Amino acid sequence: MLEQFPPAEAVALAAFAEQHGFTGVMASDHFQPWLPQQGESSFVWSVLAALGERTTGDLGPGVTTPTFRWHPAMVAQASATLASMYPGRHWLGIGSGEALNEHIVGEYWPEAHERINRMFEAVDVIKKLFTASIAGREVRHAGPHFKLETTRLWTMPPVAPEIFVATQGPVTAKRAGRQVDGIITTGADDERLRVLLAKFDEGAREGGRDRSKLTRVLQLHLSWAPTDEEAMANALREWPIAGMRFARGDIRSPFEFEQLARSVRPEDFTGRLTVSSDPDVHRAHIQRLIDLGFDRIYLHNVGRNQREWLEVFGRDVLPRLVR
């Protein structure tokens, strides 16, 4: 979470994580932190390049929005460059955006259905650029939301980065199954996750795609500390977002989130965030998600106690997970 740590510290923590058994990194793309006290929000593409130098696993933005702050062509160029630097390691995570980050350019903030349509058109532009550039051809695009004059990417790896779409809704999951290489979602109750994965697979079947070659990614927030009391204190202080049981895509300021966070209580995390000092409780939860069908699970311990957590999970949790 680049909202919580300065970029150099975040890179060092990712390297420390790899030393303790973790095999990949998802870095958040925010212009602002969720809450003022989080205190940071560095530029994800710079951090990803540094992560590539310090680690050996996969890496990607989780997720970037190529529809407001960025034109899809710029995201395509950034992704192609990273994939050229670190062959076979980079994937491109794409989302429809939240006002917290995207409203800063001063454009009209549309409703969710339009944001999703913009996202899928952006995916189309990026895929066109990737395909044409690998073939050494130029391409153009004229759609309802984006225009691209005749051009190509001049730095392009032989194999395009995988494109994953982030969603928490079944309709978007099905659409993603037809169009992209994978899905990214966040932790939720098991039944909701089953529905998302089923819709993603359904879309893949309708698109005549090989489901075994598609990737199912989960971003799992959790709170671990040496005591249950510390774990809950970390959750309330650092990640009250998990306890907000309402849509947050239209909230524009960290200071608005700060006001809303004051209403979050420990019981609001039930079913939304595992808060425990027991590594085995977390291990059982992660194993259940693996059994649901997720191929990659990126863990975010919400507290600042990162090195302590990485040591404990590297020793007591990761080795006991069964794929």
N, C-alpha and C positions, 0 to 999 in steps of 0.2 A: 504494500500500500504506500505509494509515493506521497500520499497525503500525510503520512505519519512520520516519515524519516527523510532527512536530507539525502540527496542522491548518492553521495559517496558512501554514506552509511548503509543505504539500501543495497548498493552493489556489494559491499563487504558482507552483509547478511546473506545475500544470495550465494556467495562463494562459501560461506560458513555452512549454509544449508546443504550444499552439494557434498561437502566433506562429511555430512552426517546422513547421507543416504537419499536425499531428495534429488530428482533427476530433471527438473524443468522449472521455469519461472514464468509467471504471468504478472505483468507490470501494469498498474492502472494508468489510464490516460485521463487525467483531470486537469482543468485549468484552475480550479479552486478546490480546497479541501471540503469535506462534508461539514466539518465543524471548525470554528476558528481556533480552538485549542489544539487541533491536529497540527496546524502550523506550517505545512509544506504543500507543494504541488509542483513538482519539477516536470520538465519536458520529457515525455516518455521515450521518444525516439533517440534522444541523446543517451538516456539511461540504458536502453536496450543495447545500443552499440557497446557501451562499457560492460554490460552484463555478458555480452558475447566474448569479450576478451578475458573475463575472470572466471567463466564457467564453461562447461562442455555440453550441457543438456539443451533441451528445446527452450525457445523463448518467443514471447509474443505479447502484443498489447491486449490487455483484457478489460475493456474493448475500446477501439477507437471509432469515431463517428465521422465518416467522410461525406457529410451532408451540410454542415453549417460552418464551423470554423475552417474546415478543409474541403477543397474540391476533391472529388475522387481521384483525379489524376495525380495530385500531390501525395495522397496516401499510397497510391500505386507505386510512385517513384520511391518513397521512403521504404516501403516494404521490399521492393525489388533490390534496392541497395543493400538492405540488411541481409536478405537472402543470398546475395552475391558474396557478402563478406563471410557469412557463416552457413555454408551449404548444408542443406538437409536439416537445419535446426530451427529455422524461423517459420512461424505460422502467423496469419493475419486474422485477428479477431475484430469483428465489425458489429456495431450496435446502432440503434436508431436514435440514441442520444437522450440527454436530460438537460433541462433548462439551466441547471446549476453551472454547466460548462459551456453550453452552446449559445445561450442568449447573449453572451458578452459581445458578439459581433453586431448586435443591434437589429437583427432581422426579426420579422414576424415569427412567433413561436407557434407552429401549427399543432393540431390535435394528433393523437397517437396514430390514427390510421394513415395520415399523410406522412408522418415521420417514417413509418414502416415502408410505405411506397417509395419514399426518397431513398431509404436504405437499400432496397432491392435494386433500384435503378443504379445507385452507386456501385453495387456489386457487379452489375452488368458492365458498367464502364471499366471497372478495374479488370474484370476477366477479359474483356476485349483487348485492353492494353497489354495484359500479360501474354495472351495468345498471339497477338500480332507481333509483339516485340520479340518473342522467342523465334518466330518465323522470319524475322527481319523485315516485316512489312509495317506500313503505317495504317492508322485506323482513325475513324471519326465517329462522333456520336451526336445525335440531336434528339432529346427526349423532353418530357414534360417538366423536368426539374433541372437537367444538366445539359450543357453543350460542351463538346470537345472538338476543336479544330483538328485537321489532319496532322497526326503526329505519331510518335512511338517512344518507348523507353529505350534509351541508349545504353543504360547499364541494366542488364537483365540476366539472371541465372539461367542455365539450361532447362531447369524444371521450376515452374512457378510455385510460389508459396501456397500452401493450403489456405483456403478461406473458410473461416468459421463464423456463423451468425449467432449473436446472443439473443435469447428470447426467454420469456417466462409464460408465453401464451401458446396454446395448441395450434392456432391458425398459422401463426408465423413459423412455428416448428415444422409444420407440414410443408409450407412453402420453402423453407430452408432445405428440407430433404430433397426437393426437386432441383435446387439450384446450386448448393454449395457443398463443401467437403466435410462439414461438421457443424455441430450445434454446441453452443455454450449456454449453460444456465446456472442458477445459483441454488443453494440448498433450500429445500422445501419438504413438505410431508411426502411420504413415499408414493401415495396414490397420485398426487399431482405430477410427480416426476415420471411415474409409469406412463401417464397419459401423454406427456411431452415426448418421451422417447418413442411411444407407439405412433404418434402423429408424424414424427420425423421419419420413422421407418416407412410409414404409409406414403409420405411424399416421395421418398426414394423409390419405392416400388412403382408408383405412378409415373415417375420420370424415367423408368427403365434403368435405374442405377443399381450397382452392386452395393448392398447395404454393408457388407463385410469390409468394404474399403472406406467407409465413412467413419468419422470420429465423434464420440460423444464426450463432451467436456463438462465438468462440474467445478464451479468455484465454491468452496465450502468455508464459511466463516465459523470460527469456534473460539471459545475462551477457556484456556488452560492456565492455571497458576498452581503453586504448591498447596494452596488451601482453597476450598470452595468459596470462602468469603473474598479472597483476593481475586478469584476468577470472576465473580459477580461484580465486584467493584470495577474491574477492568472493562467488563462489558458495558456497564452503565456509563462509565466515563469516556471510553474510547469508541464504542460502537453501539450507541443507543439506536442507530439506524435500523438495526435488526428488530427492535421492538416497536417500530412504527408501523402499525397495521393499516396503512393507507397508501395510495399511489403518491409517489414523490417526484415524478418526472417533470412537474411544472414549477417546482420550488426553485427560486433563482439565487438565493444567497445563503452562505454558511451561517449568517446570523439568524436567518429564519429557521434553519435546521436547529440551531442552538436553542431557540425559544421552544420549538416543538419537542426537543429532547427532554425538556424539564418534566414532561408528563409521562415519560417512560418509567415503568416499574419492573421489578424483577420478574413478575409473573407474565409480563408481555413477551419475554423471550421463549416461553414454552412452545415447543414445536418449531421454533425458528432459529434458535442458536443453542448449541450444546455448551453448557457452562458447567465445568466439573474439574476437580483436581485429580481425578482418577484417569490415568492414561487408557485403562482398559475400557472405560465408558466411551471414550473417543474412538478407540480402535474398533469397537463393535459397531458404532455408527458408520464409520468409514467403510468397514467391510460390507455392511448392508447396502451401501451405495454402489460399491463395486459389483455386488451380486445383482443389483438392479440393471446393470449393463453399461455403466460408465467406463470409458477407456482411460481417461485421465482425470484425476482429482487434484486441484490446486488448493492447498490449505492456507488459510489466513488466520493466524492466532491474533485476536484483536488487541491484546495488550502490548505494552512496550517491552515485555520480558522475552525478547525474541531468542537470544542465544540460549537461555535456560530452556525454553520450550523446544528449540531445535535439537538440543542434546537429548532431552527426555524422549521426544517422539522418534528421533533417529535410533535410539536404543530400545525403547519399549513398545513402539507402535508399528513403525514401518516394517521391521523384520517379520512381524506376525500377521501381516495382511496376506491374503491368499487370492490370486487372480484366477 
